[in-house]
């Protein structure tokens, strides 16, 4: 007889180790990438062969190779060892970083960035995390990885200009290579080995479910949203660092802008996150955040030659950006059925990376052809189209995901098991997959009677 499921139990030491170490791998990899965001255009602009179009393409090309390869890498990890795929991806990332570090012209950096993107390990890392955690703890583990990405973004965008000032852009690429090499050691010697590789619908892309996800209009709206958000981010950062430099702020001092802007913008959005989640005003907050992006880019159009104006608009931009980065994954989780979450997140991530690619490429082209103002006008147009699309999104269902093991449930008992689960207060949806021995639940945490659910699971196991 297996151990009784307890939805209130803490993670085991092995689960904590797996979660922290895999979150660390994510953070190490993303730290290096985010360090480039505020400095890449500044330094590649001066390299032999550089043009604004090539600078923008260099910033965005990473997203293209990520978008193309992340789902195939995830599917491949189902057939081969998860760790082997992750190590291969990290090796590609190291090779790309070294190529870029040794580059003597813009084409070398462009090649290096494309190779970096070939290290598309996100889906494989999530699948490994699912292999190493119990159903009842998996959502918490995935949230930890999400938090690690947010922290790495804040740290990286601040320290990137400092490192680049002292060691140049090649210095950042060498540091990125070192961090990725460290991540390889973590995956080999710290992350536990899974007992078996399984398919997890909450964490992995399932090709047969693609049609179901594409038919969901609200998921399509959210995919367009993350595409637009990262398109605007990358196109803006093709020119914002250059404009701050031209307005009189030395590149080595840009961290003095990014640090307070990020810290204060993160503090400013906390009440809105609470309003969205606790007070259940997600749609209003979401639309307001898109409006912030529109106002910020309108401000860039008006004040792009003035340092104070740039800083004020940058603060407003990051208020909207950080709020949307926090709410978009939450909306995907709320909107997608529990057993389609992995597929929905796979398409969502591909949309994000494709937005980053097109943002860098279009930002560089517009800057080269028409100047900085054109980049911000373009961003305003994209944000306005997003706002129009988002106006028609359904009011979010404030349901969280909960997974239960079906190890003690026989297929012929499935209907009764579902019926009794649905009779418990707060359980809104139940989907059973006996081939995975997993039940995917949608629950209203404000209404969920956890004691009743725990007692039911104990009684069910005793009756078996």
C-alpha positions in Angstrom: 0.0 0.0 0.0 1.4 3.4 -0.9 1.6 6.3 1.5 -1.6 8.3 2.0 -1.5 11.6 0.0 -1.5 14.6 2.3 -2.0 17.9 0.4 -0.8 19.9 3.4 2.5 18.0 3.8 5.8 19.7 3.3 8.2 18.7 0.5 10.6 15.9 1.2 14.3 16.6 1.5 14.8 15.1 -2.0 12.1 17.3 -3.5 13.5 20.4 -1.9 17.0 19.5 -3.2 15.6 18.9 -6.7 13.5 22.1 -6.7 16.3 24.4 -5.4 19.0 22.9 -7.7 16.9 23.1 -10.8 15.8 26.6 -9.9 19.5 27.4 -9.6 20.2 26.1 -13.1 17.4 28.3 -14.4 18.7 31.3 -12.5 22.4 30.8 -13.6 21.4 30.5 -17.2 18.9 33.4 -17.2 21.3 35.6 -15.2 23.8 35.5 -18.0 21.2 36.2 -20.7 19.6 39.1 -18.8 23.0 40.7 -18.2 23.3 41.3 -21.9 19.9 43.1 -22.3 21.0 46.6 -21.1 24.5 46.5 -22.7 24.5 44.5 -25.9 23.4 47.3 -28.3 25.9 49.7 -26.6 28.9 47.5 -27.3 28.0 45.7 -30.5 27.3 49.1 -32.1 31.0 49.8 -32.2 32.1 46.4 -33.6 33.4 46.0 -37.1 30.6 45.3 -39.6 28.0 46.6 -37.2 24.8 48.2 -38.5 21.6 48.9 -36.5 19.9 46.0 -38.3 22.6 43.6 -37.3 22.6 44.9 -33.7 18.9 44.3 -33.4 19.2 40.9 -35.1 22.0 40.0 -32.7 19.8 40.9 -29.7 16.9 38.8 -31.0 18.4 35.8 -32.8 18.6 33.9 -29.5 14.8 34.0 -29.3 14.5 32.4 -32.8 16.6 29.3 -32.0 14.9 29.0 -28.6 11.4 29.1 -30.2 12.3 26.5 -32.8 14.1 24.0 -30.5 12.6 24.2 -27.1 9.6 21.9 -27.8 11.7 19.3 -29.8 14.2 19.2 -26.9 11.4 18.6 -24.5 10.0 15.8 -26.5 13.4 14.3 -27.0 13.9 14.3 -23.2 11.0 11.9 -23.0 12.9 9.3 -25.0 16.4 9.9 -23.7 17.7 10.8 -20.2 16.4 14.2 -19.1 19.8 15.0 -17.7 21.6 14.1 -20.9 19.4 16.5 -22.9 19.9 19.3 -20.3 23.7 18.8 -20.4 23.7 18.8 -24.2 21.7 22.1 -24.2 24.0 23.7 -21.6 27.1 22.6 -23.6 25.6 24.3 -26.7 25.0 27.4 -24.5 28.6 27.4 -23.4 29.9 27.0 -26.9 27.8 29.9 -28.1 29.0 32.1 -25.2 32.6 31.3 -26.0 32.1 32.0 -29.8 30.6 35.4 -28.9 33.3 36.1 -26.3 36.1 35.5 -28.9 34.3 37.3 -31.7 36.1 40.2 -33.4 33.1 41.5 -35.4 29.3 41.6 -35.2 28.9 38.4 -37.2 30.8 36.4 -34.6 28.5 37.7 -31.8 25.5 37.0 -34.0 26.6 33.4 -34.5 27.3 33.0 -30.8 23.9 34.3 -29.8 22.2 31.9 -32.2 24.2 29.0 -30.7 23.2 30.1 -27.2 19.6 29.8 -28.2 20.2 26.3 -29.4 20.6 25.3 -25.7 16.8 25.2 -25.3 16.5 23.3 -22.0 13.5 24.9 -20.4 11.0 22.2 -21.3 13.4 19.4 -20.3 14.1 21.1 -16.9 10.4 21.3 -16.2 9.9 17.7 -17.2 12.8 16.6 -14.9 11.3 18.6 -12.0 8.0 16.8 -12.6 9.8 13.5 -12.4 11.3 14.4 -9.1 8.3 15.8 -7.2 5.1 14.4 -5.9 1.9 15.5 -7.6 0.7 17.5 -4.6 3.9 19.5 -4.5 4.6 20.1 -8.2 2.8 23.4 -8.6 4.8 24.8 -5.7 8.1 23.6 -7.2 7.3 25.2 -10.5 6.4 28.5 -8.8 9.9 28.4 -7.2 11.5 28.2 -10.6 9.4 31.1 -11.8 10.5 33.2 -8.8 14.2 32.4 -9.5 13.8 33.8 -13.0 12.3 37.1 -11.6 15.2 37.5 -9.2 17.8 36.8 -11.8 16.3 39.4 -14.1 16.5 42.1 -11.4 20.1 41.2 -10.4 21.3 40.8 -14.0 20.0 44.0 -15.5 21.7 45.9 -12.7 25.1 44.2 -12.7 25.3 43.8 -16.5 26.4 47.5 -17.1 29.0 47.3 -14.3 30.6 44.1 -15.6 30.6 45.4 -19.2 32.1 48.7 -18.1 35.1 46.9 -16.5 35.5 43.9 -18.8 33.7 44.7 -22.0 31.0 42.7 -23.7 33.4 39.7 -24.1 33.8 39.7 -20.3 30.0 39.2 -19.9 30.1 36.3 -22.4 32.9 34.6 -20.5 30.9 35.0 -17.3 27.9 33.5 -19.0 30.0 30.5 -20.2 31.3 30.1 -16.6 27.8 30.2 -15.2 26.5 27.6 -17.7 29.5 25.3 -16.9 28.6 25.6 -13.2 25.0 24.7 -14.1 26.3 21.5 -15.8 28.1 20.5 -12.6 24.9 21.2 -10.7 22.8 19.0 -13.0 25.4 16.2 -12.8 26.2 16.1 -9.1 23.5 18.0 -7.2 20.2 17.3 -9.0 18.8 13.9 -7.9 18.3 11.1 -10.5 14.6 10.3 -11.2 13.6 6.7 -10.6 11.8 6.7 -14.0 10.9 9.1 -16.8 7.1 9.7 -17.1 4.9 12.0 -19.1 3.4 14.8 -17.1 0.6 16.8 -18.7 1.0 19.7 -16.3 4.7 20.2 -17.2 5.2 18.8 -20.7 4.0 19.6 -24.3 1.7 16.9 -25.6 1.6 17.0 -29.4 -1.9 15.4 -29.6 -3.3 18.2 -27.5 -2.1 21.0 -29.7 -5.5 21.4 -31.4 -7.3 21.7 -28.1 -5.0 24.5 -27.0 -5.2 26.4 -30.3 -9.0 26.3 -30.2 -9.0 28.1 -26.9 -9.5 31.8 -27.7 -8.4 33.1 -24.3 -5.2 31.1 -24.5 -4.5 32.6 -27.9 -5.0 36.0 -26.5 -2.5 35.3 -23.7 0.0 33.9 -26.3 -0.3 37.1 -28.3 0.2 39.0 -25.0 3.5 37.4 -24.1 4.6 37.7 -27.8 3.8 41.4 -27.7 5.4 42.0 -24.3 8.8 40.6 -25.3 8.7 42.1 -28.7 8.3 45.5 -27.1 11.0 44.8 -24.5 13.6 43.8 -27.0 12.8 46.5 -29.5 13.0 49.1 -26.7 16.3 47.9 -25.4 17.8 48.1 -28.8 17.6 51.9 -28.4 17.1 52.8 -24.7 20.7 52.2 -23.6 21.9 54.2 -26.6 19.6 57.1 -25.8 20.7 57.2 -22.2 24.3 57.3 -23.3 23.6 60.1 -25.9 21.7 62.0 -23.2 24.9 62.2 -21.2 25.0 59.1 -18.9 28.1 57.0 -19.3 27.4 53.4 -20.0 29.3 52.3 -16.8 26.8 54.3 -14.8 23.6 53.0 -16.3 23.2 50.6 -13.3 22.5 53.7 -11.2 19.3 54.1 -13.2 18.3 50.4 -13.5 18.8 49.6 -9.8 16.4 52.2 -8.3 14.0 51.9 -11.2 13.7 48.1 -10.8 13.5 48.2 -7.0 10.9 50.9 -6.8 8.8 49.6 -9.7 8.7 46.1 -8.1 7.5 47.7 -4.8 5.0 49.8 -6.7 3.3 46.8 -8.3 2.8 44.8 -5.0 -0.6 46.4 -4.2 -1.8 45.6 -7.8 -0.7 42.0 -7.6 -2.7 41.7 -4.3 -5.6 43.4 -6.0 -5.4 41.0 -8.9 -5.1 37.8 -7.0 -6.6 38.3 -3.5 -9.4 40.8 -4.5 -10.0 39.0 -7.8 -9.6 42.0 -10.0 -7.2 40.3 -12.5 -8.7 41.6 -15.7 -8.8 45.2 -14.6 -5.2 45.1 -13.4 -4.1 43.3 -16.5 -5.6 45.9 -18.8 -4.1 48.7 -16.6 -0.6 47.2 -17.0 -0.9 47.2 -20.8 -2.0 50.8 -20.6 1.2 51.5 -18.6 3.2 50.2 -21.5 1.4 52.4 -23.9 1.9 55.5 -21.7 5.6 54.6 -21.2 6.3 54.3 -24.9 4.3 57.5 -25.7 6.6 59.1 -23.1 9.6 57.7 -24.9 8.4 59.3 -28.1 8.1 62.7 -26.4 11.2 62.7 -24.2 13.6 60.3 -25.8 16.3 63.1 -25.9 16.1 64.0 -22.2 17.7 61.9 -19.5 15.1 62.6 -16.8 12.3 61.9 -19.2 13.9 58.6 -20.2 14.3 57.6 -16.6 10.7 58.4 -15.7 9.4 56.5 -18.8 11.7 53.6 -18.0 10.2 53.4 -14.5 6.6 53.4 -15.8 7.7 50.8 -18.4 9.0 48.4 -15.8 5.9 48.9 -13.6 3.8 47.6 -16.5 6.4 45.0 -17.6 6.9 43.5 -14.2 3.1 43.4 -13.5 2.5 41.6 -16.8 5.3 39.2 -16.3 3.7 38.2 -13.0 0.1 38.0 -14.2 0.5 36.3 -17.6 1.8 32.9 -16.3 -0.9 33.1 -13.6 -3.6 33.7 -16.3 -2.3 30.8 -18.4 -2.4 28.5 -15.3 -6.0 29.7 -14.5 -7.2 29.4 -18.1 -5.8 26.1 -19.3 -7.4 22.9 -18.1 -5.1 21.1 -15.7 -4.2 18.3 -18.0 -3.4 20.8 -20.8 -1.2 23.2 -18.8 2.1 21.8 -20.1 1.0 22.1 -23.7 -0.3 25.6 -23.1 2.9 26.6 -21.5 5.0 25.2 -24.3 3.1 27.3 -26.9 3.2 30.3 -24.6 7.0 30.0 -24.2 7.5 29.6 -27.9 5.4 32.8 -28.4 7.6 34.6 -25.9 10.8 33.7 -27.6 9.5 34.5 -31.1 8.4 37.9 -29.8 11.9 38.5 -28.5 13.4 37.6 -31.9 11.0 39.8 -33.9 11.4 42.6 -31.3 15.2 42.7 -31.7 15.1 42.4 -35.5 12.3 45.0 -36.0 13.8 47.4 -33.4 17.2 47.3 -35.2 15.6 47.8 -38.6 13.4 50.7 -37.5 16.2 52.4 -35.7 18.5 52.2 -38.7 15.9 53.3 -41.2 13.8 55.9 -39.3 15.4 56.6 -35.9 14.6 55.9 -32.3 11.2 57.6 -32.4 10.0 55.0 -34.9 10.8 52.2 -32.5 8.6 53.6 -29.8 5.8 54.4 -32.2 5.9 50.8 -33.3 5.8 49.7 -29.7 2.8 51.9 -29.0 1.0 50.3 -32.0 1.8 46.7 -30.8 0.7 47.6 -27.2 -2.6 49.2 -28.5 -3.3 46.0 -30.6 -2.7 43.9 -27.5 -5.0 46.1 -25.4 -7.8 45.8 -28.0 -7.4 42.0 -28.1 -7.3 41.8 -24.2 -10.5 43.8 -23.8 -12.4 40.7 -25.1 -10.8 38.2 -22.8 -13.1 36.2 -20.5 -13.1 37.1 -16.8 -10.5 34.8 -15.3 -11.6 31.8 -13.2 -9.7 32.0 -10.0 -8.9 28.3 -10.0 -5.6 26.9 -9.0 -4.1 23.6 -10.2 -3.9 20.6 -7.8 -2.6 17.1 -8.7 -3.4 13.9 -7.0 -2.0 10.4 -7.5 -4.3 7.7 -8.9 -2.1 4.9 -7.6 -4.9 3.7 -5.3 -7.7 4.2 -7.9 -8.7 1.5 -10.4 -10.0 2.7 -13.8 -13.4 1.2 -13.2 -13.6 3.4 -10.0 -12.8 6.6 -11.9 -16.4 7.9 -12.2 -17.1 7.4 -8.5 -13.7 8.9 -7.5 -14.4 12.0 -9.6 -18.0 12.3 -8.3 -16.9 12.2 -4.7 -14.1 14.7 -5.4 -16.5 17.1 -7.0 -18.7 16.9 -3.9 -15.9 18.5 -1.8 -16.2 22.3 -1.4 -13.8 24.2 -3.7 -13.1 21.4 -6.2 -14.4 22.7 -9.6 -13.0 20.3 -12.2 -11.5 16.8 -12.2 -9.7 15.1 -15.1 -8.3 11.6 -14.7 -5.4 10.1 -16.6 -4.9 6.5 -15.5 -2.0 6.0 -18.0 -0.1 8.6 -15.9 -1.7 7.6 -12.6 -2.6 11.3 -12.1 -5.7 13.3 -11.4 -5.7 16.9 -12.5 -7.9 19.2 -10.4 -9.0 22.8 -10.7 -9.7 24.2 -7.2 -10.9 27.5 -5.7 -8.4 27.9 -2.9 -10.6 30.4 -1.0 -13.4 27.7 -0.9 -11.4 24.5 -0.8 -12.0 22.3 2.3 -8.5 20.8 2.7 -9.4 18.8 5.8 -12.4 17.2 3.9 -10.2 16.4 0.9 -7.5 14.9 3.2 -10.0 12.8 5.1 -11.6 11.6 1.8 -8.2 10.5 0.5 -7.5 8.6 3.7 -10.9 6.9 3.7 -10.5 5.9 0.0 -7.1 4.3 0.6 -8.4 2.4 3.6 -11.3 1.1 1.5 -9.0 -0.3 -1.2 
